[in-house]
């Protein structure tokens, strides 16, 4: 039985940065979140059609983020040393920061966005420009055989039909192969109040508890977990087909920690929703206060996270003048829903602003160090995670 606990209002496609002449064509949907009492899975109540989110206009280039490039290099090195895979497949390869560390002769990609599939194709990797399904799994198996390593980062949570997703993995994985994927942690979201982990792409926010249940149902055994700091708190999940695989203590540790926090209890989510409502109220009050005082506020990072925050809180260019971002495709556009202008960081004198809201709060320390001149000039940062804070 699924129970609704959070309503984040009308939301746009989080990565659909628009031009002036596209404003009237923006797509909005009701973003409500439910808890499944049977599987313990947290999901959106109503999913958005994948084609509306993942297409040739998708604007998140992973390789433009130095921290993420370094993260994927480390992940590739670790997995190579640990498992020595030959045949490797990545689901949701984006512009190739992970797969580039594996031999293009024996490694393949699944990437539904044409613009990024073209990038990995040009790098020499066989790339299927399709959504991950059992049907595609069989197609790849027929052409390339079984895979020793199937990897995915921040993509499995995008896939709406998890039973089909995991069955497809089990079909393609070799008998001693491993399935490794990273996605935002439900426990960290609940602990921090980081409700902006929920947006159109994130059909689900995973707990280890829910994944353990659903993987098992589809012929896979969850045998290890790494707790990561990336994206504000993620879990790297390891699964295999072999039921006799040694399940490491990390799995039980995570299950116990989640049990103690109450991820299997609906009341936990009701409390979370109340906390989010207060966060909204406090942020809007702060921004209105600064506006009335004549202060200038800018936002750093045109992120999917900030799309959720701005639209849930009703924040527009009357409260935040503009958003800086380093992604060329986002510059010169308007942020989804809120229509706050997105500008090139190099064209902005941050010292002219009094406050900077951190849309990319998960890079808080990195941004604070990079923008030290802003702080020296008297500027202050605003973040809403784990609560509304002003700091310098």
Order of alpha helices (4+ residues) and beta strands (2+ residues): beta-beta-beta-alpha-alpha-beta-beta-alpha-beta-alpha-beta-alpha-beta-alpha-beta-alpha-beta-beta-alpha-alpha-beta-alpha-beta-beta-beta-alpha-alpha-beta-beta
